[in-house]
């Protein structure tokens, strides 16, 4: 049992909290990682004894892998970032399906599989996991295609690589499908990273939102998952206090 917790850099570097404040405080609290941060701060993360769990692997969330005309661009971006990840001991990269823009689920799925097959062998050789992010299309990302876990799992099955998995965002999937613990348990083999936030509002993991995080974290730990859980919520008040509270909530 146990969760390797990570801080999503951009959520907490706000107000009076400087990049140095967030990184050093995260280390003191007990965090294992700071993720999704500009390269200029990577050395400070490593100097504080933490890892960088994940970074974005290619540009343009709405214009993603479900469009064949994007495949060459995204392949080039992912290959370059795989090399960057290897050089900096970053285990995972985020990928995006893109928005539907009229594409059926079958067409979008097949296009994503085709695009990921262009880079999956390189990811395997490098030991880098490509994580397609599950996002809600109801509130935050209208028309986004990878918005239900079974669809994302079908993409992973189609690529059939141990280095192509899902980024399971608990906040987003609570909005789209709920049943969090069952889905985390049933699909654990296909999940390569997790994100958290409170719903509604995408704020702190407190008692003013509907997700009770301790049993969700226990389900993640019980599944055998050994990766990172990144806190990607917008603090309602002091970001450093919120970072400390989130760690306590998820320290199971």
Secondary structure as UniProt FT lines:
FT   STRAND          4..8
FT   HELIX           9..12
FT   TURN            15..16
FT   HELIX           19..29
FT   STRAND          33..35
FT   HELIX           39..41
FT   HELIX           42..47
FT   TURN            48..49
FT   STRAND          54..56
FT   TURN            65..66
FT   HELIX           68..70
FT   HELIX           71..87
FT   TURN            88..89
FT   STRAND          92..95
FT   TURN            101..102
FT   HELIX           105..117
FT   TURN            118..119
FT   HELIX           120..126
FT   STRAND          129..133
FT   TURN            137..140
FT   TURN            142..143
FT   HELIX           149..159
FT   TURN            162..163
FT   STRAND          164..169
FT   HELIX           170..176
FT   HELIX           180..186
FT   HELIX           188..190
FT   STRAND          191..196
FT   TURN            199..202
FT   TURN            207..208
FT   HELIX           213..222
FT   TURN            223..224
FT   STRAND          228..231
FT   HELIX           239..250
//
